[in-house]
Amino acid sequence: MTDPAPTASAASGASDGEQRLRAYLESFALVMAESGLPRMPARIFAALLLSEDGRLTAGELADLLQVSPAAVSGGVRYLTTIGLAARERDPGSRRDHYRIEREDVWYESAYRRESGLRRWMQSLDEGIDLVGPDSRAGRRLTESRAFFDFLLAELPTLMDRWRDHRDRLFGEADGDGGPDRAGSDGGPDRPDADGRPGQVGRPGRLNPANRA
């Protein structure tokens, strides 16, 4: 069953800018859903991505998306499993917050695909052994394996080029406490938090607390 999108009545107290942001949230979530991400996780991810701080509580997500807490729980569980979101709790608080896994979420997501590519290659190896490399099917499987092998070889260079390009566009990491480019966890650095003019927060923040 598909969870309903926020209705006009639910957003009647919101400003025009916030209503437009909510409409964009649903539009962006639909694009991700059409690309293969389940609908509910796509809506939650879009909400987190568009929120000012990149983090919301389960209650805020349920209120914003007009869905049940159970729907939020299932969607967040999916996002944390694939590395697009994380759960955290502030010291002394009893409420969990859900946030974008990293500010550079697309960079991190691309790197996480490496293990998936290797599984594809292993499966293709089994198929090649089964049908034989000189058969027509074997040649197709061999070419497919060569493609994934090429992606694995090129991905580190491509990601390094992206980091350099991002730094030229947005500047170095903003010193917000996350790992920098040579962070202790060896992970990628975080992009500038200010973003570009016209991002969320310019016409109005997408946050349940901002309702009129």
PyMOL commands that set and color helices and strands:
alter all, ss='L'
color gray80, all
select helices_A, chain A and resi 16-34+39-50+58-65+69-81+105-131+136-170+208-210
alter helices_A, ss='H'
color red, helices_A
select strands_A, chain A and resi 55-57+85-89+96-100
alter strands_A, ss='S'
color yellow, strands_A
deselect
rebuild
show_as cartoon
